[in-house]
Amino acid sequence: MPRRRDSLDRVLAGFIVMLHEAREALTTALAARLGEIDPATAHGRVATLEERADAAEISMRRQLLIHATVHGAGDMPACLTYMSIAKDAERITDLALGLSGLAALITPPTGSVRDDLAQLGGAVVAVLEELPTVIEHEDVDGARDLIKRARAAQQACLARLDDVVRSESETGVPHATGDTAPGRWDSSTQPVALALTYRHLGRIAANALNIASSVVVPLDRLDYPSTLE
């Protein structure tokens, strides 16, 4: 990421808060999806965090526009970088809201599917937990490590998604069981719900990867760190 002027430190501080709250949103949504906490309560909390992320992104844009106007083209790369990764942070919270909404509509997965989802979700959460420190200290080695881990999680999610789609194509579209409560579907008969879960987690991993890449790639390659392994 380009060097900051002192006036950009406030933008950085706000962005670090966004990252912490994005991690909280995912942790809460994932706990609801796994049946660990009440889904309605979780969805309400994640919705609040999503609204805060929207407001934070708007505030960052305003601060960056003012900064660019005052300081000119010299800080333009930094301003554009922050605008890009702020959108990634907002998208993480938005995707977490989708997960928490899904948790409110469907019963949690069970058995090995639940264990696998918990492990994969935990890997994504772990990336988000380390991301604020890496960004704040512009830790190049840490960023490269997070890029690898986020990419691995993203690829694992895509593989699970392929498995779900392939399984559905082989077995046909199942129906809801008769013993589930109204409005709550059995996840073992709902491949669409699992597909959405893996899709959301994969996109969150991709957004985290984009944010980490801001430490190690120039602005024109931001979001495309494919050569960094």
PAFIMI-33112 format. One line per 4 residues: number of its first residue (from 1); their letters; for each residue x negated, y, z of C-alpha. Coordinates in nm, 2 decimals. Each point is the difference from the previous one (the first is absolute). Last residue first. Layout:
% PAFIMI-33112
NUM) A) X/Y/Z; ...
% end
This chain:
% PAFIMI-33112
229) ELTS) -0.25/-1.76/-0.41; 0.05/0.36/-0.13; 0.05/-0.03/-0.38; 0.38/-0.01/0.04
225) PYDL) 0.02/0.33/0.20; 0.28/0.14/-0.22; 0.22/0.21/0.24; -0.25/0.28/-0.01
221) RDLP) -0.23/-0.03/-0.31; 0.03/0.37/-0.10; -0.04/0.11/0.36; -0.34/-0.16/0.05
217) VVVS) -0.01/-0.34/0.18; -0.13/-0.10/0.35; 0.21/0.17/0.27; 0.32/0.04/-0.22
213) SAIN) -0.01/-0.38/-0.05; 0.13/-0.05/0.35; 0.32/0.18/-0.08; 0.05/-0.20/-0.32
209) LANA) -0.06/-0.33/0.18; 0.26/0.10/0.26; 0.25/0.07/-0.28; -0.08/-0.34/-0.15
205) AIRG) 0.05/-0.18/0.34; 0.34/0.18/0.03; 0.09/-0.12/-0.35; -0.08/-0.36/0.09
201) LHRY) 0.20/0.02/0.32; 0.30/0.13/-0.19; -0.03/-0.27/-0.27; -0.04/-0.27/0.26
197) TLAL) 0.31/0.11/0.18; 0.20/0.05/-0.32; -0.09/-0.36/-0.11; 0.10/-0.13/0.34
193) AVPQ) 0.33/0.17/-0.02; 0.06/-0.12/-0.36; -0.08/-0.35/0.10; 0.32/-0.01/0.21
189) TSSD) 0.09/-0.35/0.11; -0.27/-0.05/0.26; 0.06/0.36/0.11; 0.35/-0.08/0.13
185) WRGP) 0.22/0.30/-0.06; 0.14/0.24/0.25; 0.30/0.21/-0.09; 0.24/-0.23/0.17
181) ATDG) -0.19/-0.24/0.24; -0.16/-0.30/-0.16; 0.17/-0.34/0.02; 0.12/-0.03/-0.35
177) TAHP) -0.33/0.01/-0.17; -0.06/0.26/-0.27; -0.04/-0.13/-0.36; -0.29/-0.11/-0.20
173) VGTE) -0.11/0.13/-0.34; -0.16/-0.28/-0.20; -0.26/-0.25/0.12; -0.28/0.04/-0.25
169) SESR) 0.05/0.36/-0.08; 0.03/0.08/0.37; -0.33/-0.18/0.08; -0.18/0.19/-0.27
165) VVDD) 0.13/0.33/0.12; -0.10/-0.08/0.36; -0.34/-0.13/-0.10; -0.07/0.31/-0.21
161) LRAL) 0.09/0.22/0.29; -0.24/-0.20/0.22; -0.28/0.06/-0.25; 0.08/0.37/-0.02
157) CAQQ) -0.01/0.02/0.38; -0.34/-0.17/0.00; -0.13/0.24/-0.26; 0.11/0.30/0.21
153) AARA) -0.16/-0.15/0.31; -0.33/-0.06/-0.19; 0.01/0.35/-0.14; 0.05/0.15/0.35
149) RKIL) -0.29/-0.21/0.13; -0.23/0.10/-0.28; 0.09/0.37/0.02; -0.02/-0.01/0.37
145) DRAG) -0.36/-0.12/-0.02; -0.09/0.27/-0.25; 0.15/0.26/0.22; -0.19/-0.12/0.30
141) DVDE) -0.33/0.02/-0.19; 0.08/0.35/-0.12; 0.12/0.13/0.34; 0.14/0.35/-0.07
137) HEIV) 0.03/0.05/0.37; 0.37/0.10/0.00; 0.08/-0.24/-0.29; -0.16/-0.31/0.16
133) TPLE) 0.14/0.08/0.34; 0.35/0.05/-0.14; -0.02/-0.33/-0.21; -0.09/-0.24/0.28
129) ELVA) 0.36/-0.06/0.12; 0.14/0.00/-0.36; -0.23/-0.28/-0.10; 0.10/-0.20/0.31
125) VVAG) 0.37/0.05/-0.09; -0.07/-0.16/-0.34; -0.16/-0.30/0.15; 0.28/-0.03/0.26
121) GLQA) 0.25/-0.01/-0.28; -0.18/-0.29/-0.15; -0.02/-0.19/0.32; 0.36/0.07/0.10
117) LDDR) 0.12/-0.09/-0.35; -0.19/-0.33/0.01; 0.14/-0.09/0.34; 0.35/0.09/-0.11
113) VSGT) -0.02/-0.21/-0.31; -0.16/-0.29/0.21; 0.31/-0.02/0.22; 0.27/0.26/-0.02
109) PPTI) 0.09/0.32/-0.19; 0.20/0.27/0.18; 0.37/0.03/-0.06; 0.10/0.25/-0.27
105) LAAL) 0.16/0.34/-0.03; -0.17/0.20/0.28; -0.34/-0.14/-0.09; 0.05/0.13/-0.35
101) GSLG) 0.05/0.35/0.14; -0.32/-0.04/0.20; -0.19/-0.11/-0.31; 0.14/0.30/-0.21
97) LALD) -0.10/0.23/0.28; -0.35/-0.14/-0.01; -0.01/0.08/-0.37; 0.08/0.36/0.08
93) TIRE) -0.27/0.01/0.27; -0.26/-0.13/-0.24; 0.13/0.24/-0.27; -0.06/0.30/0.22
89) ADKA) -0.36/-0.11/0.05; -0.05/-0.05/-0.37; 0.15/0.35/-0.07; -0.24/0.15/0.25
85) ISMY) -0.28/-0.18/-0.19; 0.07/0.19/-0.32; 0.05/0.34/0.16; -0.32/-0.04/0.20
81) TLCA) -0.20/-0.08/-0.31; 0.15/0.29/-0.18; -0.10/0.24/0.27; -0.35/-0.15/0.03
77) PMDG) -0.06/0.03/-0.37; 0.13/0.36/0.00; -0.24/0.12/0.26; -0.23/0.19/-0.23
73) AGHV) 0.29/0.11/-0.22; 0.12/0.28/0.22; -0.03/0.06/0.37; 0.32/0.20/0.07
69) TAHI) 0.23/-0.16/-0.26; -0.14/-0.35/0.06; 0.06/0.04/0.38; 0.36/0.13/-0.05
65) LLQR) 0.08/-0.29/-0.23; -0.17/-0.25/0.25; 0.20/0.13/0.29; 0.33/-0.03/-0.19
61) RMSI) -0.08/-0.34/-0.13; -0.09/-0.11/0.36; 0.33/0.13/0.13; 0.20/-0.19/-0.26
57) EAAD) -0.20/-0.32/0.08; 0.07/0.05/0.37; 0.37/0.05/-0.05; 0.03/-0.32/-0.21
53) AREE) -0.21/-0.19/0.26; 0.22/0.12/0.28; 0.31/-0.12/-0.18; -0.16/-0.34/-0.05
49) LTAV) -0.09/-0.01/0.37; 0.36/0.06/0.09; 0.12/-0.27/-0.24; -0.26/-0.23/0.16
45) RGHA) 0.15/0.06/0.34; 0.36/-0.06/-0.12; -0.10/-0.31/-0.19; -0.16/-0.14/0.31
41) TAPD) 0.30/0.05/0.22; 0.22/-0.17/-0.26; -0.24/-0.28/-0.05; -0.03/-0.09/0.37
37) IEGL) -0.35/-0.12/0.07; -0.20/-0.32/-0.07; 0.21/-0.13/-0.28; -0.29/-0.01/-0.26
33) RAAL) 0.16/0.27/-0.21; 0.05/0.21/0.32; -0.37/-0.04/0.09; -0.10/0.09/-0.35
29) ATTL) 0.21/0.32/0.00; -0.15/0.11/0.33; -0.36/-0.07/-0.10; 0.06/0.16/-0.34
25) AERA) 0.14/0.32/0.15; -0.28/0.01/0.27; -0.26/-0.02/-0.27; 0.16/0.28/-0.20
21) EHLM) 0.01/0.20/0.32; -0.37/-0.04/0.05; -0.06/0.09/-0.36; 0.22/0.31/0.01
17) VIFG) -0.18/0.12/0.31; -0.33/-0.03/-0.18; 0.15/0.21/-0.28; 0.09/0.27/0.24
13) ALVR) -0.36/0.01/0.13; -0.14/0.01/-0.35; 0.22/0.29/-0.10; -0.11/0.19/0.31
9) DLSD) -0.36/-0.08/-0.09; 0.06/0.16/-0.34; -0.04/0.35/0.14; -0.35/-0.10/0.12
5) RRRP) -0.11/-0.07/-0.36; 0.00/-0.36/-0.11; -0.25/-0.19/-0.21; 0.14/-0.21/-0.29
1) M) 0.13/-0.35/0.08
% end
